[in-house]
Amino acid sequence: MISFFQFFTQKLRLSNPWRYKVPLLIAFCYFLLFAGDVHPFTAALSILAALGTTIGFMGFGYLTNDLADRKKDLLAGKPNGTTKLSSVSISLLVLTFLSIAILPWIYLPMDRISVICIITELVLFVLYAFPPFRLKERGFLGVITDSLYAHVVPGFLASWTFYLVGGEHYQNFFYFAIALSIWQLFSGIRNIISHHYKDYENDQASGTKTFATQIGKEKVYKLMSRVFIPLEVISVLVFLFVIQLEIDFLVIVLLVFLFVAWSNYRKGESETPAKHFTNTFLDRFYIHWFPYLILFSLAFGLLDFWGITLLHILIFHPSIGRVLRRFTEKKADSVAEGVIQTKIAILSTNRNQYSETFIQAHIRLLPNAVIYSDGYFPTSISTDRGETWKSLNENTNSETALIDSWREHNVTSVLAEYGPAGVEVMDACSKANIRLIVHFHGFDAYRNDVLEFYADRYKVLFQKATKIVVVSKDMHAQLLNLGCPEEKLEHITYGVDTDLFSPPNSDKKRHGFIACGRFVPKKSPLSTIRAFAKVVEIHPNAKLTFIGDGELLESAISLSKELKLEENIDFKGVLSPSEVSLEFKKHAIFVQHSVRTEQNDSEGTPLSLLEAAASGLAIVATKHAGISDVIEDEESGFLVEEADVQKMSERMLELLEGDELRRQLGSKARSTVLKRYFQSDYISSLEWLLVEAEVPTQKESKLSIWKNRLMVFVVLFLIAEIGLRLVGYKSGVIEDFYFHRGEVQYDSLLYGDEVGITHVVAGAELILDGEINSEGFFSSIEFTQESMDAVRKSGKKIVMLIGDSYTQGCCADSYNDSYAQLMNQSDEYEVLNFGVPGADPVQYRLIVEKYAQIIKPDLIIVAVYGGNDILEYDRTPKPFVPIAYPIKDGPWLNSEGPIYLTEQGTYFKSFNEARAHYFEFFSLWSDDASFFERTIRYSVILSRPYLKWKTKRQYEEIKHQIPNIVKQKHSMRNLARLEHSADQINTLYTLIPSPSDVANNINFRGKYNFVFGELNYVVPSGLSIEDYDGLTDANHFNNQGHRKYAAYLATLIEAKLSE
């Protein structure tokens, strides 16, 4: 269970600034208390208030930064505390942090300068993180902004506030403030550029713009070493000179610090490489020396300040947590004098299992480790990381001996490698009241014989263990199925030494395939050999190197001989990690055909695959266990189904023959490791569990109120999101009939002819049973002179029926149910259907101009729809451009943009042009979408309201450009031209009212007279909303509506033809 405080420190990373920024920030306050001669009680209350407001501002800053980076962090696989938070939860977090930040100022003194600083800090947070500003991606401007909001403004605000607390008595405050601001500016610049420097490869791979990626890594190094660090040193010396006027012994303390720090550095004890510019002498002085220097100056001046000194130690000293735990746990061997260093017990079942390099990394890198081995219940101990061993007890392997050993070595946490080891020691850990972290690796979570033997005891283990570590999503799901509580599981994938496993200087020297791992069934080396054999058939000189041994080694060698591959395959045997690294540098492609065995044995996440990825090898592997967590198929490697030897050989060939593809996949694989699988991060996460995780009690306490609410918010949000998707809602679009980027496929249903008339492609399935003639209209009769003569010889008259999708027959159950076809039941006349979806009066006019002279009809009926047939502007048809571009399972995109969104007469000459336009205005899937839009477009709940707001805002900006449709006479002009083209042909104009007009009982003639002008037209009566398939103007007649309209037109036709 994660407490409220732990949630913030872990998810929002507040523990980092708490340890590395706050001590220095508070030290400025200490100094001004010292210089202002403030009473201890007032000083204590002021410090507590300052800590509160610091937490609030830190939380707000990290929250805004994480909110802005959610999408990129998700793509990069980085943890982000806001990833699964609902908008309500985020709002609560914002209010909480702002309240924590602002409320302490009820006590702290505030003036105009304080207000300006607070507002500046909040504004900088937003400008730095969020578009359209997003200064963090604006090169050096982002560096300066980061330095200002993270260092300069907080430092000045803290100093100014405590200058006021001190009654403005400090006479040199002006010089202090200037020196501090300049120093913090350069210190902040160094810190953020250091971060850019360390993340250079990751940022390049993910496309993140930083100062380092803009100018290059070498230039950054030179700037840091030759400019910024020297300037920081000079500025801190100036600052120290200013405060030295108040603290006389500062120079002596500084000399002592330099001596100690230099000695540690020469011994190789610096925490990180100096080239990364962090944890330098300066940082050590800022965090560990400077605050205590000021505090001891205060305490030695007035004994009452020892309370504040003790408070600082309790809050910020890293060893306090361990000491407090020792007292709260009431360890029997607690001592009053000195501090006993706590230890971690690592239970390694085998002392020297070469393939368990992940366990060897634990032994080598976890601090203060004592190693126990020789079985699931250990019988031997090593206090020098496996160099020497001794028996726990000469006479017995009892539980008591193990507990006594733990107490003797002050063990506070046990890391059990493999589930069975955890089972064997869980009772001992309970009795000793120490943490038990059980690290599952593979077979212990899957293999049938293991699960059958430990099934019941695993359930007990899941309750008694402090945490259960899994290495893949698949293993996480597996242990959940076995009954492990969700809150006990920690997904921590192995880390890689990326310095040891790195690409060679030149890719040209890399050749051939390599596989690394034990020769066991779940790694299926025989499948790898069979796939390689198919490669050799095409490339006889191809080479494959195997590293490792195991039960299938002899079978593998025999198979290679059987397939005549002795000259192509090299079995290296067991190699050390450094030797493996050298082999990886020589080879180009890593192959591993992991499978789920008959015994259900499975990998966790193969460390060798991670090491191969870190080495920049192109990878071909299977979709197995944690491999899919690391490698994204066709992005950072190739993944095939288990046992698909043929596909694996094809992928191997593809990489062997594709140098550039191989380099790209290898580079992306290494980038993935650099982003997510650093060995130091892995060890730190594991160490945190071992040191900080709570020992479970007999009955786990209930979730805190905050976490309960947070979980409810997240669960409800996810349920709503999933539910909306299940019922058909799509994310990132303004309405359901718009589309998701991945679903846009052009559907060739329409085409334009030489004059711009839109026709239907023959064979298009627009309506059931609909037959399309060679002219692209719904009719079994060809629209030719010969066909028309045949109709007249039969004694029928000819009626041209012109309209849009209503006339075409849309939404009838079949074409025979459409009103056009229903009218063809008469023996007196033949109705020729010229209806085309999306047509308008321009299309109607062109049809009459082109076909009336050929067909010579006895009657022309023009059915004008009271929706999109009303032209907003005078559309000009373009040859061979259809009126719309249909897409599969989505909307039809108009070939000419609306007048208020594009220039009048702008045609989209291709489907891609139309798609880009609609993406820009009605979807969040445009390539030009802002970072915020790219973030929320995956959520139905977030994207819909945003798009509604965005569209409304766009409408407000351009509504003055929108013509008053009632005053536009473009439809009337085209209908008048149609009438002129029809010449002596009897023409009937009729209205098809929209569903909304019918539902609202509109006066049709009052509304549509401007469309028809002086033309006589008829309006149907008796239509109701039940005659349509919906209420929106995008809906059409249902079968009932088609029948009513057919009967209505039949009466008109008979009357007209009898004239």
N, C-alpha and C positions, 0 to 999 in steps of 0.2 A: 504494500500500500504506500502510495506517495502522498505525503502531507501537503498542505497548502503551500508552505514555504518551499518545500522541495520541488513542487511543480514549477514555481517561478525560477528557482535557481537552475533547474535542469533544462526545462523547456525553453526558457527565455535567456539562458546563459548568464543570469545575473551574478552567479558565483564568480565569474571572471573579473568584472569590474569591481566587485566587492573586495576581492583580494588584491587587485593590481592597480586600481584607481582610487578607491575610497580612502585607503590609509593615507595617501599623499594629500588628498583633498582635505581630509580632516586635520592633517598636520598644519595646513595653513591656518585653520581655525585655532589650533592650539597655540601657534605662534602669536596670533593677534590677541588671544586671551592673555598670553604672557606679557606682550608689549603693552596691553591696555590695563593691566593690573585689575582683572575682573575677579569678583568674589567667587570662591569655589562652587557654591550652590547655584549661583546664576550661570556659571560656566558649565556645570553638569547638565542643567536643564537645556541650555542652548545647544550643547553637543548632541543631546538626545533628539532635540527638534531638528537639528541639521542632518542627523542620520536618517530621520524619517523623510525629510524632503529629498534627500539624496536617493533613497530607495525609489521614491515616486518618479523622479526625473529619469533615473536609470531604467525603470520599468517601462515608462512611456517611450523612451528613446529606442530601446531594444524591441518593443512591441511594434512601433511604427516601421522600424527597419525590417523586421520579419514579415510584417504585412506586405510591404512593398516587394519583398524578395520571395514570396511564397512560390510563385510559378517557377522562377529560376532554380530555387532550392529543390523543388520537386523534380525538375528535369535533371538537375545535377546529383540528385540522391542525397542532398544534405539535410540534416535534421532541421526542422523549423517548427517552433512551438505553436504557430498559428495555423498549421496545415489543416487540421480537422475542426477548427473552431467555427461555430456558427456566427452569423452577424450579431446576434443578441449577446453571445458570449464575448465577442470582441468589444462590443459597446460597453459591456460591464467592466471589462478589463481596462479600457480607456478611462472610464469614469473612476474606477478604483485607483489607478495610478495617478491620475490628475488630483484626486482628493488627497491621496497620501503626499503628493508633492506640494499642494497648496495649503492644506490645513495647518502645518507647522508654523506658517507665517502669521497665524493668529498670535503666536507668542513671540516669534522672532521679529526684530525691528525691520521696518520696511519704509523706503522712501521712493522717490521717482526713479532714481537710478536702479534700485532693486526691481521695480516693475519693468523697466526697460530691459534689464538682463533676463528676467523670466520670460517675457514675451519673445525676446530675441532667441532664447534657447528653444522654445516651442516651435517657432517659425523655422529655425534652422533644421530641426528634426524633420519637418514636413518637406522643406525644400531639398534636403539631402536625399530623401528616400523615394518620394513619390513623383510620378509624371504630372504635368509635362516638364517640370524642372529637373528632377532626378539628378541633382548635381553630383552624386556619387559616380556618375558615368561621364562627367564632363572634364576629365583630365585633371590638371593641377588645381582647377577651381574646386573640384570635389575633394581633393586633398586638404585644401585650405578650409573648406566648410567643415569637414570632419574634425580637423584640429580645433576649429572654433567651438563647435558644439560639444565636443568630447573633452576638451582640455581648457581652452582659454576662458570661455564664458563661465563654466562651472567654477573654475579657479578664482576668477575675479569676483563672481557673485558671492562665493563663500567668504572670500577675504573682505569684501565690502560689508557684508552682513556682520561679521565679527569685529570689524572696525567700528561699526555702530554699537555693537554689544559692549565694546570697550569704551564707549563714550567719546569716540574720536580722539583719544588721547595719544595715539601713536603718531609721533611727529613726522616720521619718514614714510608714511603710508603712500604718498605719491610716488616716491622712488620704488618702494616695495611693489606697488601695483604694476608699474611700468615694467620692472625687471621680471616680475612673475608672469605677466602676459606674454612678453617676448620669449621667455624660457618655455612656457607651456605651448606657445605656437610651434616652436621648433621641435619640442618633445612630441607634440601631436603629429606633426609632419613625419617625424621618424617612425612613429608607431603605425600610422596608416600605410605609409609606403612599405614598411617592413611586412605588413599584412599582404599588400599587393605583390611584393617580391616572393613571398612564400607560396602564394596562390597563383603565380604567373602561369604555369602550365595548365592548371585547372581553368583559369579564366580564359586562356586562349582557346581551350577545347570547347568551352561552353559559350564562347562569343561574348563574354562579359567585358565591357569597356572599363579599363582602369588606367591610371597614369602609367603603370608599368607596361601594360600591353601596348600603349600608344608609343612609348619612346624606346622600349626594349629593355631587357634585363641587365645587360652590361652597362647601359647608361644609368640605370637606376643605381647599380652598385657604385659607380663612380660618383654620382651625385650624393649618395648617402655618405660614403667614406670621405669624400673630399669637401663637401659643402655642408650638408645638414647636420651630421654628427659634430663636426668642429664648431658649427654655429651653436648647437645645443650646449656643447661643453662650455663655450665662452659665455653664453647667456646664463647657465646655471651657476657659473663661477661669479658672475656679476650679482646674481640673486643672493648667493651665499655671502658675498661681501656685504650686501645690504643688511642681511639679518645678523651677520657677524658683529655688527655694531651693537646688537642687543645681547648676543651670546658669545662671550669672549673665548670659550674653549672649543669653538666650532672647528678651527683649523686642526687642532690635535685629533679630534674625533675623525675628521675627514682623512687624515694621514693613516690612522689605524685602519679605517675601512679599506683604503686603497691597498694597504699591505695584505690584509686578509683576503680581499677579493682577488688580488693578483696571484696570491699563492694558490687559491682554489682553482683559478683558471689554468695555471701552469700544470696543475695536477690533473687536468681534464675533467674537473668537477662542475664546469659551467653547465647549466641546464639545457641549453640548446646551442647549435653551432653559431659562432660569432657572425658568420656571414649573413644570418637572418636579422641581425641588428637588435634582437630582443633579448631580455634578461642579461643585458650588458651590465657593466659596473654601475652605470647611471641608474638603471632600473632597480638594482639591488639597493643602492643608496636611497632612492626615492621611497621604496616600499618598506624596507627592513630597518634602515638606520635613521633617516631623517625624522620620522614621527617620534621615535623613542628619544632622539636627541632633544626635541622640543619638550616632550613630556617630562623627561628627567630634569630638564631645566626648570620647568614649572614645579615639579615635585620637590626638588631640592630648595627652591625658593620658598615654598609654603607647603607644609606637610599635608594639608587638606587636599592637595592635588594628587596625592597618591591614589585616591579613589578613582579619579579619571584615568590615571595610568593603568590601574588594574582593570578598569572597564575596557580600555583599548586592547589590552592583552587578551582578555576573555573573548572579545569579539573578533579580533583579527589574527591572533597567533594560531598557526595551523595545527599545533600539537594539542591545543586545549580540548578540542573535540574528543580526541583519544583519551586524554586524561580524565575528562568528565565521564566518559563511558566506563572507564575502569571503576570509578567510584560508584556510579549508579548500578553497575552490574555486581558490585560487592565481591570482587574477586578475592579469594581466600589468601592469595599470596601478595596482596597489595603491600607496598612498603611506604614508609613515611618519608624516607630520604631519597633524593634523586628521582629520576624519571626512567623507568624501565621501558626499553623500546619494544613495542608490540611486534609480533611476528605473524606471518601468514604460513599456514601449513598447506603444502601442495601434495596431494596424494596421486602419485604416478605409479600405475600398476606395474610398469616395466622400467627398469633403470636406464636402458640404453636402446629403446626401440627406435631405429633410425628413421622410420617413416613418420613417427609422431613428432614432426618438427614443430608443430604448434605447441605441444607440451614442453618441448625443449625451450621454446621461446618464453613460456611462462616461467620456467625454472631460471632462465638467464636474466629476464628483464623485470619480473615482479620484485619490488623492493622487500627487504627483510623477510626472505622466504626460507623456510625449513622444509626439506624434502622428505617425504615418506614413500616407501615403495615395497615391492615384492608381494603383489597380490592386491585384490580388492580391499581386503582388510590388511593394512600395512604391518610389516614386521621389522622393517629396517628404517633407519633415519640417517640423513646427511645434513650437516649444518654448513657445508661449504659448497652447496649447489651441485652435489653429485660427485665431487672429487673423491671423497672417502665415505664409507658407510659403516654403521654399527647396528647391532641388533637392539631392538627395543627392550627385550627382556630375554635373558638367557634361558629361562625355564618355561615361559608361557607367552602366548600371544594374546593375552587377555585384554579386555576392554579397559580395565583399570590401568594397565601399563601404558596404553595409548593416551588415556586422559592425563596420567601423571606426566608423560612426556610433553604434552601440550602445555601443561601448567609450568613445567620446568623451563620451557622456552618462551613462556608468555605469549602463547598462541591465542589470538582473538578471532581468527577466521580460518576456515578450512575450505580449500578449493579441491573438490573431488573430481578428478578426471574420469569421466564416464559414469553413467547412471548406476551400474552395479556397485561401484565404489562408494557412491553416496548412500546407497541402501545399507551397506555393511557398517558405515560409521555414523549413521543418522542418530542412533540411540546414544552413542558416546557424545555427540555434539549437543544433544538435548541435555544430557546430564552435566556436561561442562558449561552449558549456557553460552555457547559460542556460535558464531555464524557458520552456516553450512551453505556454500555455493556449489551447486552441482553443474558441471559442464558436460552436456551431451555432445557427442561428436559425430555419430553416424549409426553404426550397427546397434548400439545400445538403445536407440529409439525405434528401430525398425525390425530387426531380425526376429523371426518367429520364435526360435528356441529361447532367446533372451526374454522376450515379452511373456512367453508362457511361464518361464521360471520365476520372473520377478513381477508378474502382473499385480498381485495383491500388495506386495511390498512397495511397488512404485507408487501406489495410491497413498500409502503412509508417508513415503518420502516426499511426495508433493505437498503434504501438509506440514511436515517438520522442517523441510529445507527453507532457508531464507530466500534464496532465489534459484531459479533453474535457467541456465544459459543454453540457448539454442543458436545454431549458426546459419539457419536458412528459414525462409517463410514456410517451406514444406515441413520442416521439422517442428516449427511452431504449431502448425495445424495438427501434426501427428500427436504431439504431446497434449494438446487440448483434447483430442479424441481419446487419449489415454486417461484423461481425468485431471490433468494439471490445471489449477486455477489460472485464469488469464493474468491476474496481478502478480503471480509468481514468475512469469516468463520474462526473460530478457533476451532480445534478439541482438547478439553481438557477433558479427562475422569476423573471422580471423583477419589479422593485419599482416602486411608485407613490409619487409625491410627494403624500401624503394631505393636506397643507396646501393645495397648489394645487388638487388635484382633491378637492373636498369638496362636500357638499350645500349648497344655498342656505339662508338663514335661514328661508324660508317655502316650503313645498311647494306652496302654492296658485298660485304663479306659474309652475309647470312644466306645459308642454303639448307635445303632439306627439311625433313620432318623430325620432330622429337616428341617422345612421350615419357612421362615421369610419374612413378608411383608403384605401389606394390602389385605384384602379379597375382591378383585375387579375382574371384568371379565378378564382383560388383564393378571392377574397373575394366573387365572384359578385354584384356589385351589381345585375345585371339580375334575379336571383331576388328580391332584396329589393324591387325596384320592382314586380314582378309580384305579390308577396304584399301589398304596400301597395295596389295597385290594387283588390284584393278588399276591403280595409278601406274604401276610398273609396266602394265601391258601397253600403255601409251607412251610412258617415259621410262625406258629401260634403265636409265642411269639415276633414277630417283633414289634417295637415301632416307632411311628411317633409323633413328637412334632411340633405344630404350634405356631408361635409368631405373634401377630398382631390382628387387628380387621377390620371391614368394612362391606359393605353392603351384602356380601355373607357369613358372619360368621354363621348366623343361618342356611342357606342352607347347609353349610359344616357340621355343627353339626348334622343336620337332616340326611344327607347322611351317616355320620359315624354310626348313629344308624340303619339306614336302612340296611347297610352292616354288621351290628353286629361288629363294630370296636370300641365300646365305651372303651373297656379295652386296645385297642392298640394305640389310638390317644389321645394326651393330648393337649388341647387348652389353652395356657398360657396367651393369651391376650396381652396387650401392655406392653413392658418391656423397661427399660432404656438401652442405649448402653452398659453400664457395665454389666447389667444383660444378655443382648443378648450375650455378649462375654463369660460369664460364661456358658451359655447354649451351645454355639458352642464348648467349650472345652469338654463338656460332650458327645457330639454326634460325630458320625463318618462320616455321609453322609448328604450332603445338597441337597435338591431337590427343583426345581422350574419349573413349567410348563407354562411359559409365552406364550401368544398367541396374534395374531392380532385379535381384536374383530370385530363384525359386523359393529360397528361404526368406524372401522379402528383405534381404539385406540391402542397404542403401548408403550412399555417400551422405555426408553433411554438406559442406561446401569445400571442395578439394583445394587444399592450400597450394598444391603445385600449379593448379590452374591460375590462381591469383598471382603466384610468382611469375608464371609465364606471361600473364597480362601486364604485370609491372615491367617485364623485360621487353615489352613492345612486340611480342610474338603475335602473329595472326593465329586465331584459335578456331579449331573445328572440334566441337564437342556435342554431347547429347542434351536433350531437354530433360535433365535429370536433377532432382533435389535442388540444391542451392546454386547449381551452375546457371540456371535461368535468372537467378537474382543478380548475378555478376555480369553475364554476357547477354546483350540484347541482340537477337538474331538479325543479321544483315546490317547492324549498326556498329557493334564492337566485336563481331565475330560471327561465326556460322554455327547454328544449332540444328541438329537433326533428331528425328525420333529415335528412341532406343531400338537397337537391333536393326536399324535401317542401314545396312552396310553399303548398299548401292548409292544411296543419297550421300553418305559420308564420303565415299570415294569421289563422287561428283564435286562435292564442295572442296575436297583436297585438291582435285585437279584445277578447279577454278582459281584457287589461291596460288597454286604452283605456277600457273600460266599468267596470272595477273599481278605483276609487280606493284603497280600503283594501288590496286585494291588491297593487296596484302599490307602495304605500308599504312594505308588509311585505317584499316581495321586494327592493326597493331597499335597505332597511335591512339585510337579511341579507347582501346582496351586499357592502355596504360593511363589515359586520362581518368577512366573510371576508377582505377585503383588509387590514383592520386587524390581523387575527390572523396572516396568512401572507405578505403581500406589501408590507411596508414597504420603501420605497426604500433607507433606511439599512441595513436588514438585508441586502438584496440586494447592495448595494455592499460591505458588510463581508464577506459570504461570498466575493464575488469577489476582494476585496483579500486575504483570507486565503490563497486559492489562489495568488495572484500572489506573495505574500511568503513563505508558509510551505511550500508544496508542494515535495516533493523532486524534484530533477532526475533523471529515469530514467537508469539506467546501461545498458550494453549488455545485461546479463543481470540481470533483476530478482531480488532475493534472495527466498528462500522465506519464507512466512508465519511469524511468530513462533509458538512453542509455544502461547502463551496464545490467540492468535487462532485457531490451528488447532482447539484444543479448543473454543473458544467457537463457532466455525462448525459444528463437529460437533454440539454440543449443539443449536444452533438448527435445523440441517438435520434432525436426528433428531426433534426435537420437531415440526417442521412436517410431516415425512413421516408420523409417527405420527398427528398431528391429521388430516391429509388422508385417510389410510388408514382411520381410524375412521369418518370421515364417509362415505366411499365405501361402506363395508359397512353403513351405516344408523344408526350411532350419532348421537345428537343432543346438542347442547351445552346446558348449563344445566338439565338434568333428571336426576332420580334414576335413572330406568330408561328404556329405549327406548320403552316404551309410554306414557310421559308425553310432554309436548309442548313445542315451541318456541312462543314467543308469537306469532310471525307466522303459524303454521300452524293456529291455533285457529279453526275454523269450525263452527258448530252444524249438526248433521245431524238433521233432523226425522224420526226413525225411530219414536219412541215418543210416546204421549200418555196422559194419565190421564183416567179417566171420573169420573162424579159421586160415586162411592164410593171412588175412589183406586186402582182396578184399572188396571194398566198394559197398554196394548194396542199392537200394531204397526200403524204407518200403512200403509194400503193402497198397494201398489206398492213398498214398501221392499225393497231388494235385500239382504236379510240372508243368503239362501241360494239357490243356483242352483235354478231351476224351482219355487221355493216359491210357492204361491198363498195369498193372504191374503183371508179373507172380510170381510164388512161389519162383523163384530164385532171385527176386529183380531186374529184368530188364524190360524195356518197350517192352513187346511182349504179344500177345494173345496165343503164343505157349509156352508150358513148355520146358525147355532145358534139356530133358531127352532122353535116348536111344529110348524109345517107341515112343516119339513124332517125333524124327528124322526119325525113320523107316517109320512112317506114311507119312511124307513129301516126302520121296524118292519113296514110293509106288505111290504117286500122279504124279510122273514123274518130280518133281522139283529137282533142285540142291540146295545145302545149302551154304549160304554166311554168314560168321561171320563178322559183322560190329562193330569195336571196336573204341571207342573215348570218348570224354568228353561231356560237356553240349551241344556243337554244334550237336554232333551225337545223344544225347538224344532227341533233338528237341526243345531246348530252343528258345523262342521268336517267334516261329511259332504261328499263331493264334489258331491252334489246332494240335493235334498229327498227324492227317491225312495230315496236310500241311508240316510236317517235312520231310527233305530229306530222312531219313531212311524209313519212311512209303511210300513216293512217289515211292521209288525204288521197293516196294513190289507190284507194279501194274503188274509186268511181270508174265507171266505164265511159264517162264523158270526156275526161281529160287526163293527161299525164303530167304529174308534178316532177319537175327536175330540181333536185336539191343542190343549191349552190351555197349551202351553209358551211362556214369554216370557223373553227374556234378562234376567238380574239379579233374577228373581223369588225370593221367600222364603216361609216359612210364613204370613206375614201375607197376601201375595198369594193363596196357595193357599186360605186360609180365605175370603177375599172372593169368590173365583171360585165356590166351592161355595155360598156364601150367595146369590149372585146368579143363578147359572145352573142349579143342581141342580133347582130346582122347575120350570124351563122345559123342560129336557132330559129329566128323569126317567130318568137312566141306569140300566142294569142293574148297572154296576160303576164305581166310582171308583178310579183308581190315582193315588196321590200319590208321585212320585219325588223324594225328598229328597236333595239333593247334600251330601256331607260337607265342604263348604267354606264358601262365603258364605251358605248356607242356615241356618247355625247363628247365631242372633241373639245379639248381645252385649247388646242392650237391647230394651225393648218398643217397637218402632217403631209410630208412629201414622200411618196413611195420611192424606193430605190430598186433598180433592177436586180433580181436574183437574191434579194434580202427578204426573208419571211417576216411576217408581222410580229412573230415571237419565236423564241428558242425554247422548246420543251426540254425539261430534264426528267430523268427517271425518278419516279416517286417524289416529285417535288413540284414547285411552281413553274409556270411558263414565264420566261423573261422577255419583256417587250424589247423589240429591236431598236426602239427609239426611246430615250429617257424622258421622264416627265419634265415639263418646261421649267418647273421651279427647282429642279435638281441638276439639270444640265442645260447647256445652251440650246436654244430652239433649233430644231433640225439636226441635232446630233444623233447620228445613227451608230448602233453597235454593229459593225460589219461582220463580227464573228461572235460565236457563243462565248469565247473567253473574255471578250470586251464586255459583254453584257453581264457575265458572272462577276467580273471585277467591280462593276458599278453596284450591283446588288449587295455584294459583300461589304462595300464601303458604307452603304446607307441603311441597310436592313439586317445586317449580321455583324457579329464580332469576330468573324473568321478571316478578316482581311489581313494581308501581310503587313499593312500599315497600322494595324490596331495598336493602341497604346499598351503599355505594360499592364495597367490596371484592367483593361479590356481583355488582354490575353489571359489574365489571371481568372477573371470571373466567368469567362465564356464556357467553361466546363460545367458550370452550375446552372440548372434551370431556374432555381429560386433567385439567384443573384443576377443573372443576365437578363431575365425578362423585364423586371422593373427598370433596370438601368437603360435598356434599349428603348422602353416606352418614354422614359425621361429624355433620353438623347434625341429621339425622333421629334418629340414635342419641342425641344429646344431648337432643333434645326428648323422646324416648321415656323416657330416664332421669328427666326432670323430671316426667313425668306418669304413669309406669307404675303408681304407687300408685292412680291413678284407674281403671285398666283392670280391668274385672270379671274374676273367674275364670270363664272361659267354661264350664267343666265344671259350675259351680254355678248357672249361669243357666238358668232354665226358661222363657224367653220363647218359644222354639220349641215346646217341649212344650205350653205353654198354648194357643198358636194351633192346634196340631194337634188338641188335645183339643176346642177349640171347633169346629173343622172337623168332627170326628167327630160332635159333637152336632148340627150343622147338617145333616149327611148323613142324620140320623135313621135310617130303616129301610133306607137304601141300602147295599148291600154295598161296603165300602171296604177297599182293599189299600194298605198302606204299604210302600214299598221304598226301599232305600238305594242311592245312586250313590256309590261310594267315590272319593275324590280320587286323582290319580296318585301323590302322595307316600305315601298310605296303602297303596296297592297295592305300590309299590316297596319300602316298608319292612315289608311283610307284617304289617300291624297287625291286632290282634284287633278286628274291627269292632264287635261287640256290646259288648265291654268299653269301647270308646271312646264309642259313640253311644247307649247305653241312656238316658242323661239327656235326649236329644232326644225320644225317643218315649214315655218314661214307661211307662205301663201299656198302651199300644197295642201290638198285635201287629204286627211288621214283619218283612220278609224281607230277607236279605242275599245278593247274587249270589255265585256261586262260579265259579272258573275264569278270572277276569279277570287279565290280566298287563299289564305296562307297555307291551308292544307293541300294546295295544289303544287307546292314547292317542296324541295327536299331539305330546306333549311331557311333560316331567317336572314342570313347575310346576303349582300349583293353578289357574292361569289357563288351562291346557290342557283339551282335551275328547277325547271318543271320536273315533278315526278310523273309516274305513269298517268295518274289522274289529271294532272295539269296538261300533259301532252294531249290526252283525249279531249279535254274541254277546248283547248286552243285549236285542235284539228276540226272539231265541229263548228267552231266559230268561223274559221277561215273557209270551210266548205260552203257555208251559207253565202259568204261574200263572193266566192269564186263563181258559184252558180248564178248569182245576180249579175256579176260583171260580164260573164261569158254570154249571158242572154241579152245583153244590151245591143 
